[in-house]
Amino acid sequence: MIGIVGLTGGIASGKTTVANLFQSLGVPILDADVISRELVVPQMPAWKKIVECFGNEILNSDQTLNRNALKKIVFANENLRKNLEQLLHPLIYETMLERAKEFELKEKYCLFVVPLLIETNQTHLVQRLLVVDCEESEQKQRLKERDYLNEIEIEQILAAQCNRQTRLAQADDLIHNNVRTKKDGLMPQVAALHQFYLTLFRTQP
């Protein structure tokens, strides 16, 4: 059985950067956001359910989902956000677990990159929970620069995720990605955890 490490963290904490570093060391990556996009291409069952729930106004001219429009709707309405999660998340997790089986014969572990792993109460799917952590003030600054969001939009997004303290309390492992740690880089932290995971999962049945 292949080991599964769940990589999570708040929005704009640096999850993708950390996942890419693990991938550069040869670790297979299964990204929930990537799989989500695959599941909602036009006319797929999940796409049809989302359009039925939210209407044609969340579609681009080519019938693909307008992700920004959908994001604004769900982060402004908790019930609609939960509806979307209930539509997508079971399909995403099922797909990730199926694909993880493909690595069993040649890899010791793989990484599940899931932004809402804690919020959706699916931490039981992984053997280790790795949290990428940074200060909330830094998250907000990155969101302004990266996504051009205003203060209200940023607060809505942060409110939809569990708080930093909850995330840290559930973490088995941590990667620090604050301004003060950048001078030393992320790779030493990733490389150390990679060696730890190889040893850990080498001994499991």
RABELKA-V311393 format. One record per backbone hydrogen bond with DSSP energy under -1.0 kcal/mol. CO is the residue of the C=O (numbers start at 1). NH is the residue of the N-H. E is the energy in kcal/mol with one decimal. If there is no record, write none. Layout:
co,nh,e
CO,NH,E
CO,NH,E
This chain:
co,nh,e
3,110,-2.2
4,127,-2.8
4,128,-1.3
5,112,-2.9
6,130,-3.2
7,114,-2.3
8,132,-2.6
10,13,-1.5
14,18,-2.3
15,19,-2.9
16,20,-2.5
17,21,-1.5
18,22,-2.1
19,23,-2.4
20,24,-1.9
22,25,-1.0
22,27,-1.9
23,26,-1.9
28,111,-2.6
30,113,-2.7
31,35,-2.4
32,36,-2.5
33,37,-1.8
34,38,-1.7
35,39,-1.9
41,44,-2.2
44,48,-2.4
45,49,-2.0
46,50,-2.1
47,51,-2.5
48,52,-2.2
49,53,-1.7
50,54,-3.0
51,55,-2.5
55,58,-1.3
56,59,-1.9
58,66,-3.4
60,63,-1.9
64,60,-3.3
65,67,-1.3
66,70,-2.4
67,71,-2.6
68,72,-2.1
69,73,-1.7
70,74,-2.5
71,75,-2.2
77,81,-2.2
78,82,-2.3
79,83,-2.0
80,84,-2.2
81,85,-2.3
82,86,-2.5
83,87,-1.5
84,88,-2.3
85,89,-2.4
88,92,-2.3
89,93,-2.7
90,94,-2.1
91,95,-2.1
92,96,-2.4
93,97,-2.4
94,98,-1.9
95,99,-2.3
96,100,-2.0
97,101,-1.0
99,102,-1.1
100,103,-1.6
101,104,-1.1
103,106,-1.1
103,107,-2.1
108,3,-2.5
110,5,-2.5
111,30,-2.9
112,7,-3.5
113,32,-3.0
114,117,-1.3
116,120,-2.1
117,122,-2.2
118,121,-1.7
122,125,-1.9
123,126,-1.5
128,6,-3.2
129,172,-2.5
129,173,-2.2
130,8,-2.6
131,175,-2.3
133,177,-2.9
135,139,-1.9
136,140,-2.4
137,141,-1.7
138,142,-2.5
139,143,-2.4
140,144,-2.1
141,145,-2.1
142,146,-3.2
143,147,-2.0
143,149,-1.0
150,154,-2.3
151,155,-2.4
152,156,-2.1
153,157,-2.0
154,158,-2.5
155,159,-2.2
156,160,-1.1
158,161,-1.0
163,167,-2.0
164,168,-2.7
165,169,-2.1
166,170,-1.2
173,131,-2.5
175,133,-2.9
178,181,-1.3
181,184,-1.0
186,190,-2.2
187,191,-3.4
188,192,-1.9
189,193,-1.9
190,194,-2.6
191,195,-2.0
192,196,-1.9
193,197,-2.9
194,198,-2.4
195,199,-2.1
196,200,-2.7
197,201,-3.0
198,202,-1.1
